[in-house]
Structures are given as C-alpha cells and as structure tokens.
Amino acid sequence: MKFTINWIKDFYDFDLTNIDIRLVDRGFEIECQKHSCDFDGFKSVEIIEISKHPNADKLSLCTVKTYNNETYNIVCGASNLYIGMRVILATVGSKIPKTGMVLQKANIRGIESCGMLCSADELGLNIKSDGILDLHDISLDVSISDLLDNGELFDIEVTANRKDVLNIFGIAREISAGFRIKNGSKIDHYENKYILENRENVLSDFGKDYDIAFAELKNTLNGKKPETPIFIINRLSSVGINISSNCLENIVNYVQYIFGYNFFITNLQSESDILEHRNNLNGNSLNNNALGCQTEIKIDETMISNLKLYLFINNYEEQNLKYSYGDISNIKIAINYLIDLLEKYCGYAFINGYKQVNDAINQQIELNFAEVREISGNDYSNDEVKIALSNLDFNILSETPNMIKVEVPIWRKNDIIDSSCLIEEVIRYYGVDNIPIQTLNNIKVKFAYDMHFIFRKFWIQNGLYEVCNNSFMDKKDALFFDHGLIKLNNPMTSKQTYLRTSLISGLLHLSSKYLRYNWQCDGIFEIGKVFIQDKQYNYLSCVWLPKLNDWNQKPKDFFECKKEVEDFLKFANIKYENQVNLQNGCEWHINSNPVCKLVELDNQMAKHFKIKQKLFIFEINLDLIILDHRNSMQNNILSNCNVIHKDLSFRMPKDLPVAMVMNIINMKFDKSISIKIFDVYPTYKLAEEKSVGIRMIWEELDQTKTSEEIEEKCNELVRLVEELGCKYE
C-alpha cells in the first residue's frame, strides 16, 4: 500500500515525528521509503510573449512572468505554447525530478535561456502529454512545492486481516491514533454536506446484500471539457496510478484510493446497466484499480443527461471483494467528498441522493486488566489501558475495577476477535520496545537423547549445510504441494498465506539463491514441522547442489544421491520393507506406506523456482519411521561441524614424483587434516613442470575452525612443499 505524507495530512491533524517508527509499532512492514523531490527554484509563470528563434525553425523564444512580475527569457522547443498559458518554470540551479540534473544557464543557438519550461514527464508525473504541462487557471502565487511536493513516499506491506488500511483514509486514521492534535478527522463535515435520504431498496433487485449510496448530479458545463486538477494528477502519479485523459475517471479513482469503496458511474437511464455492474461485481470480472477496488464508468458523451453515482458495499465476505468488506463508517463522507470534487472540477451540481445502509453488528469484547499486565509484562494501570483503547477508537461500554467491555470499531471487525487482540493493541500503542526484559532464574536445562540431533550430524558430515525456514508458504508454492493445505486467517504477509505442507518449497527457494550467487556447498537440508490437514509431522528434506565453479567435480547423479540416502537409512537404523521405483526416482515403504522418497526436480517446478540445473530431492517423514536398536546410533559419534575443504595449487619439477611428495606430507604434516591430490596437469611428457592440485580436508571437528586457523595450516603446508623444490601458485 503506497501513500505520501502530505496526502494523509489532509485527513487528520497529528504529529509526524518518527512516522516510520510508528508504522512499525503499529505492525506494518515498510517495504520502501522515498524522500520527496526538491522543488526549490520552481515557479508558476505565465507566458506573455512568444516569438520564433532566429537561428532554429523548431525553437521558440518565450518571455514569462511570475506573480511578482519578474520576467525570464526562455528558449523552448514545445509546440503547444500560447500566450496566457500558465506553466511551471525551473530556474537556473533547480534539480529536475525526472533526471536529477541540476539546471544551468545555457546558450541555445546564440540565444541565452534562463531556465526551462517543464513537461509533466520531467516533473515526474505519470501522465501522457505532448509538450509543456498546462496549469490552466492555477494562480501564479501558488507554491510549486505545495502543488507538487507530496512529502515522503511510503510503501508498506499490509497483512490480510488489515483491509481497513488499504486506503489513504484508513492509513491516516491508523497512524494518527493516539497522536492526534484534535479528535475527529478534517473531513467529518462532509458527512452532512449533501443530504442523502434514508431509503429501503434503493435498487429493488439488489436487496439487502449491499449497502448503497446514490446521488444524482446535473451537468452545467454545456459541453466544455474539464481538466484534471494538478494535485490529483500528482498524487495518483506518486502511488503509481495511470492518469486518464478523462477528468471524471481521474477524480473517481482519486476518491476510490482514499476510501476503498466500489463505484459505478453512469449517465444512462437504464437500470439494467446497474444490475449488470452488480453481476460483474459478484463475478469479480471487472478491472481493478491499483488498490484492487472495482469501478465502472459508463458515459454516453452524446447524451446531455444527469450523472448518477452509485457506491456499493457487499456485505457477503465470502465474495472476497478485496478492499470493500462491509465498512460502512464512511459511506456518506465518501460519496459527498466525490460530489464536492465533481462540482468543483467537472461542473456538476448536486440534485438529490439516497442511501441504504444496513444496521451494523458491532462486536463487543470483555478485557481483564490483570490479563493485560500478565501477558504484556508491563504494569499498566487501568487508566493507561483505557486511554490506549480509546485513542484507537474502541468504545468503552462498561467498566468494573477488574474488567472493561469495549465495542470494536466497524472497520476493525476482521482482525479484532478476542481479548488477546485487544492486549496486542495496547502493547503496540505503548511500543513493543517498551516490553520489559525479564531474567529467567533457576532454569535447569536437561539434555535428552535426540535422534534429530544425530541425523543433523550425518548430513553435516556429508557436506550439506543445515538451513531453517519459516513454517509458511505462499499461494503459488502451494499449487505444487496442495495436499491438506491450512489457510491462515491472519497471515503476517501475502507470502505467508498457508502453513507449509512440505519443507521442499523453502529449500528450493534457497537453492535458487545458492545457485544464482554461486555459493559453494554440496547441498542443503532442513529438519522441521509440516502441517497437513489437522495434523503436524516432523520431516527431514535434502537438496543436493552442483558446484558450478569446480570444473573437476561432476554434479552428483541419481545413484550417488541414492547411495547417500541408503547410507543414512543404515546409519540411523531405519527399518523399511521395500523400495519402489518411480518414474523420476524411488520410494521406501514401511507398512506398505511411503515414508521417504528421492526424486529428480521436475521441469515445471524448476521453472517456478527459477532453477536451471538438475537437482535431486530427498524427503522423509520422521514420525513414521521404525528404528532398530535405537541406542546404537549413539555409538555413531560424528562431528556436528561442517567439513572444510581448502584447495592449493603447486608447480612441481617433472622429475619429482608426486607420490614422494605425498609420503613426506603424510609423515610431517598434521595428521588430523586429510591431504588428497585432486589434479595433475600436464603430464611429465608434455612439459618441464607439472601443476598439481592438493586438497586439504578438515573432518571430525570438535568446533568450527576460524579463518586464521585455516590460513595458518595452509601456510604450513606451503612451506613444507616448497622445501621439496615446488612453487606455490
């Protein structure tokens, strides 16, 4: 959800200090934060004279004046200039938003230009226009900073349960909570600006499935085409909404982004068009705007008839209209706000209006003060709890010394469901950083035998790195592991919609990153829980990775991976009945049920996870395995540290036998480090010298070696080999 600081300031008076920290405290992750453009040196001016450039056919000489009658001579190549046109002038020293270029005084074909007349594109506005931006009737004394400076731009991640903040007004209401200079919003007066009569069945065929507001407006422009105000163009551009050439469409999109309601606008007389829109709304077949709201405008420009506005809210949440979910709190304000803008900028006049708003059922929750103090760890007083909830727009209905009953605001009905939600709101109000740190005393840790710990040792010793992913998966990943999916009602982000039914999706995302950045390891594995239907299981999954920059080492094939799996089953004393071959791998069965499998990554899944290399995947359900002589695994003592490899290259005289060098190394060098030859090139027949690759391997480590310790052993080996007449490469 994108918004700018100056936009939300239109709706509440509140302190803007540390707004980024406040967003995080309120539970919103900031994905992007951009500082506003600097419009110092930009002025609104009027063209008072235009003449041809004496040395260029396509250039014009313009004289412009400011509000204070200062004049500037400008060379311009645009073709849409006219005397009396009001435009934006970038003076010398100004920084152009589009390019970041600092404007200098220039001599263009022998004529000095003291600035630049700006197009919409150069100002960073998302609008298709030819030539210089026309400000039309904007006053010359307006500040360009006030007109175009939106303040900082924020893009925040909104969780699925907080649909109330997927609009500008909702964001302003949320982050101003507790920091307002005065109660109420700046637009409360719109609620009664135009009288909307209460009516049942405003549209009889709609029934009570919808809350509806309707207004009829008269066109007073007599065919004159209205222009979209610059501030609307600027704000819609800043959040990535395309600008239309139709002023009416831009204003409707603007109001929709502010309030998050569905609109239908028409000047047609047939009610069938409205019913068609209702059906489209239910079928979700309309094009959504940037917020996901649905709007439709049906205008016959050949007809001079009244304009009809319809605002719809669908009360059925199973329809899953993404951002219109039954918040009736701003229906009158939203449609009156739209009417006001259409009157100001499109020449329409209000005739009449109606509304059909069903009674809202507000949720009531009881909260125990002692429970707040116990869960939060803070000794909040009763008054502090009440202040926090009141400032967050919860209505306190009743109170006793131990408990209060509150009414949940209609816009929070989706995410405030019990007392624990209220406690979270209190904690966030006073800041999660203020939760006191408590020391846990007299905690005795008892280490028991853990087969998972032993399993980790095996795979670490086989060169695999252990990873740890969260327990969620997104919608796209879920398509590949769609067996007993559990959907979350309150996901932290849109990428955490379901509980994972497999560890493989997380491993493949990491594998793609390992391969993309060429991080070297033999593979990765994870031991963790998966969630299938109403049960959870412990799983172990592995993915073997090719080493892309090791030309001497071939990627492991299926049979090598299968050998490691069989070694693991033998090591862990896992008893299985039989092995079943699959089209792309094999399975091991216990009690006729598949317990573990080894398969090759298929093409469809490889494309989804952006993996081009051949990979093999192993997965085992640890809760279904049967162990023989479980305690015997404790005798398989393995290091819990990864194996370390270090390769060195030496040039050796052709008459120095490699075998002799290896014998001397094995006699004199550290016995805890294995030394192997992994390459000899070229042979003694082809050159006076040969290049020999020596690999140092640290195994059975009690602790991970530091870089300094590894480097020290490497230097020791280099000195030993160089004493034999070899040269370190």
WORA-V7896 format. One record per run of one state. SS is the DSSP state (~ for helix, > for strand, _ for the rest). FROM is the first residue (numbers start at 1). TO is the last residue. Records with the same first field share a line. If there is no record, write none. Layout:
SS: FROM-TO ; FROM-TO
//
This chain:
_: 1-1 ; 9-13 ; 15-18 ; 26-28 ; 35-41 ; 53-59 ; 66-70 ; 77-85 ; 92-94 ; 96-101 ; 103-105 ; 109-110 ; 114-114 ; 118-143 ; 149-152 ; 158-162 ; 166-167 ; 176-179 ; 181-187 ; 193-196 ; 199-203 ; 207-209 ; 220-229 ; 239-246 ; 260-261 ; 267-270 ; 284-287 ; 289-293 ; 299-306 ; 315-316 ; 320-330 ; 346-347 ; 357-363 ; 377-381 ; 392-394 ; 400-402 ; 408-409 ; 413-418 ; 431-431 ; 435-450 ; 462-463 ; 467-471 ; 474-474 ; 479-485 ; 488-497 ; 500-503 ; 517-522 ; 533-534 ; 545-557 ; 572-573 ; 576-577 ; 582-584 ; 591-592 ; 601-602 ; 609-615 ; 622-625 ; 628-629 ; 636-643 ; 654-657 ; 669-672 ; 682-688 ; 699-706 ; 723-726 ; 729-729
>: 2-4 ; 14-14 ; 29-34 ; 42-52 ; 60-65 ; 71-76 ; 86-91 ; 95-95 ; 102-102 ; 106-108 ; 111-113 ; 115-117 ; 153-157 ; 180-180 ; 197-198 ; 210-219 ; 262-266 ; 288-288 ; 294-298 ; 307-314 ; 348-356 ; 364-368 ; 395-399 ; 403-407 ; 464-466 ; 472-473 ; 486-487 ; 498-499 ; 523-532 ; 535-544 ; 574-575 ; 578-581 ; 585-590 ; 593-600 ; 616-621 ; 626-627 ; 644-653 ; 673-681 ; 689-698 ; 727-728
~: 5-8 ; 19-25 ; 144-148 ; 163-165 ; 168-175 ; 188-192 ; 204-206 ; 230-238 ; 247-259 ; 271-283 ; 317-319 ; 331-345 ; 369-376 ; 382-391 ; 410-412 ; 419-430 ; 432-434 ; 451-461 ; 475-478 ; 504-516 ; 558-571 ; 603-608 ; 630-635 ; 658-668 ; 707-722
//
